[in-house]
Amino acid sequence: METNNASEKKYCYRYVDGNDSQGRPIVMLWERVILSETEKTFWHVHDLPYMSLEKMRQYHSRPSNKQVKRCLKNAARSGYHLTKEQAMKAFLYRKAFQLNRILLTAETIELCLKGLQNAGYVRNIGFDDGLQINRRGDIVSVPDSEFLAAEHPGPVASTYSWGEY
């Protein structure tokens, strides 16, 4: 028996990461109410649990309401998704992309600091497993212009396309 009542609230979903009050990593599910939808798009807002869908539509009906957000249906890069499975797939994609960017940033920082030290611009910068850096290195001199810290890109950077801009 299908219950497709126009007055029932329909939800969209987004998974986000964070930390709880003790610093433990958590994955949270955010839910928002879909106000309206077309074949390709839906509009959503925060749920007001004691308000019916029709009242929420009236409440959010003014033009240019910044609380109402729009998303494309079945788009991998949409902020919210119609199913929890789609939302989880998008979460995994976002986290993999963020992790790749973090690894690239860490590699760039490490190569820059090592290059400055090897060239004699700074000293006493200790690297412990590539992650812990002595923040009180001594400055010997400074480069006069752009400084090439390494002759070759690192292993992470070499996986990217670095065309001319």
NUSERO-766112 format. One record per residue (C-alpha): x, y, z; residue in three letters. Coordinates in steps of 0.25 Angstrom, whole numbers, plus 2048, in hexadecimal, padded with zeros to 3 digits. Layout:
<sites>
XYZALA/...
</sites>
This chain:
<sites>
800800800MET/80680D7FBGLU/805819804THR/8098257FCASN/801830804ASN/80583E800ALA/80484280ESER/80E838813GLU/81C83E815LYS/82783880CLYS/835839810TYR/84383B80ACYS/850837810TYR/85F83B812ARG/86A83381ATYR/87483C820VAL/880839829ASP/884840836GLY/88883D844ASN/88083B851ASP/88284285ESER/88D838862GLN/89483A854GLY/89082D84EARG/88D82D83FPRO/87F82B83CILE/87782B82FVAL/86A833830MET/85D832827LEU/85783F824TRP/84883F820GLU/84084A819ARG/83284B814VAL/82F84B805ILE/826857803LEU/8248547F4SER/82A84D7E8GLU/82A84C7D9THR/82F8417D0GLU/83E8467D2LYS/83E84F7DETHR/83984F7EDPHE/83985B7F7TRP/83B858806HIS/83B85E814VAL/83E85B822HIS/833853828ASP/82985A832LEU/82484D838PRO/81785383ETYR/81385A831MET/80C853825SER/812852817LEU/80785C812GLU/80A86681ELYS/81986581BMET/81686880CARG/80E874810GLN/81987881ATYR/824877810HIS/81C87C804SER/82288B803ARG/82B88E7F8PRO/83A88D7FASER/839885807ASN/84788280ALYS/843876812GLN/83E86E807VAL/8498677FFLYS/8488607F1ARG/84F8537EDCYS/84F84B7E1LEU/84A83D7E1LYS/8538317DFASN/85F83B7DEALA/86C8357E5ALA/8708437EAARG/8638487EFSER/86384C7FEGLY/857844801TYR/8528377FBHIS/8448307FBLEU/849823801THR/85381F80CLYS/85B816802GLU/85D8227F9GLN/86182B804ALA/86B821809MET/87181F7FCLYS/87382E7FBALA/87982E809PHE/883824805LEU/88782C7F8TYR/888839800ARG/89183380ALYS/89A82C800ALA/89C8397F9PHE/89F841806GLN/8A983680ALEU/8B08377FDASN/8B18467FEARG/8B684580DILE/8C183B808LEU/8C58457FDLEU/8C6850807THR/8CE848811ALA/8D8844806GLU/8D9852801THR/8DC85880FILE/8E684D812GLU/8EE84F805LEU/8EE85E806CYS/8F385D814LEU/8FE853811LYS/90285B804GLY/90386880DLEU/90C860817GLN/91485980CASN/917867805ALA/91C86D812GLY/910877814TYR/90C870821VAL/91186682BARG/90D85E837ASN/900859831ILE/8FE84B835GLY/8F584282EPHE/8EF836836ASP/8E882C82DASP/8E5838823GLY/8DA83D82CLEU/8E0843839GLN/8E884F835ILE/8F085883FASN/8E986583EARG/8F586D843ARG/8FF86C838GLY/90A876836ASP/90A88082AILE/918881824VAL/914889818SER/90888B80FVAL/906889800PRO/9068967F8ASP/8FB8907EESER/8F38847EBGLU/8FB8787F0PHE/8FA86A7EALEU/8FA8617F6ALA/8FB8537EFALA/8FF8507E1GLU/8F48467DFHIS/8E68457E4PRO/8E383B7EFGLY/8DC82E7EEPRO/8CE8347F0VAL/8D08407E8ALA/8D58387DCSER/8C78317DBTHR/8C183F7D8TYR/8C18467CASER/8C88537CCTRP/8C685A7BEGLY/8CA8687BBGLU/8C18737C0TYR/
</sites>
